[in-house]
């Protein structure tokens, strides 16, 4: 199955696992986000991607400038290792990594989670690409991708065992929307995927086609 098909299947099953009030809270949060201007203000194709120096799971510093010396960069944001949709997307990208590399591109994932939590994600998904921490969602903020979770959704997440304060190391209760970019060597954005609905992600087939 394609990533899009996998996500759709998981979402269908998820609505059965979390029926009633829980489903209503999650749907309402997406609808409220869709009624904002977050997509209108987010960085898109044709824009210039901001430079960054971020920490990977091993505590090493990784810069966009160094990554771009090797060629194009495919950069994807994900909410955290607690998010099943993110994990499905990361595994799909891992499977597509040989084709991405064959196109001369480097794949990088950006998360607001602390490096310790990131390492857990990396080990769990056996990823062969960099997973970088953007503290307090700073990189996502600079791209206009960040939103604050409604209080009832924060409470619901805690019943699922999801604690953003613990995983991110701050009390903002903020997350980036689903977003993936292709960055050219001059830092121009040549492809973007943006979605308020966290159940939607850029399909690797589309990413590879755009490289």
Secondary structure, DSSP 8 states (H G I E B T S, - for coil): --HHHHHHHHHHHHHHHT-THHHHHHHHHHHHHHTSSHHHHS--TTSB----EEEETTS-EEEHHHHHTTSEEEEEE---TT-HHHHHHHHHHHHHHHHHHHTTEEEEEEESS-HHHHHHHHHHHT--SEEEE-GGGHHHHHTT-EEE--HHHHHHHHHTT--HHHHHSSS--EEE-EEEEEE-TTSBEEEEEEESSTT----HHHHHHH-
